[in-house]
Amino acid sequence: MVFVGTHDHTLDDKGRLVLPVRFRSHFAESAYLSPGAGCISLWEPDLFLQMMKRLGEQVRSGEVKQQERNYVAHSSSIVRPDAQGRIVIPERLRAFASLTHDVKVCGTFDSVEIWDAANWSANAAAMDQPVSNVFLRGGGI
């Protein structure tokens, strides 16, 4: 699955997020949440396990420290959507990404990012010009 697009959503009082309809079927059984760069990343199980295996290989080659790989494992969480397509985001991850009520759910090709809406807006504004340059260098789509 290729995850694209940005969706406006909200967290309820219990920290639950309704996944966008387009994304739900890919997380029907389970998903992994992990800290991202100012956000929370949501991964399909197979891709998360591949990432952890690659990190293990990088530990063995000396590119990554064991503590760094362990941090990813310690700070990640498995979630299972309920019948309404909601996942519960653990408090520690909500605090990490400063998630409040309004959030943006953004496709990043192979995963999904969950941003606090205000933080996403500030980040998106800073990226407008660099992204335009990427399309120009790549000749567009």
C-alpha positions, 0 to 999 in steps of 0.5 A: 500500500502506498499511503498518501494524503493529509486528513484532519482528525481529532483525538477523543478524551480517551486518546482514540483516533479514528483511522482514515477510511482509505487506510483502515483495511491495512491496519485491520488486524494490528499496527505499530506506533513508534516515535517519529520526527515530531510526530508518531509513525503508524506502521503495517506490522510486516514493514515494522518488523522489516525495519526492526530486522534492518536495525538489527543488521545495522547493530551487527555492522556497527552503524547503529548502537544496540541502545538506539535499536532498543529505544525504538522497541521500548518506545513503540506500541502495538495497537489493534483497531476496534470495530469503528476503526479507532486506535488508542494512542498511548499517553506516552506517545501522545505526550512525545508528539504533543498531540492534543485534540486536533491532529493531522493523519498524513501518508508518507508513502510506506507509513502514516504520520500522526501530527498535532495539527498546529505542529504540522502546520508549522512544519508544512509551512517550513517545507513548502519551498524545499518540496517545490525544489524536489519536484523541479529537480526530479522533473515533476511526476 
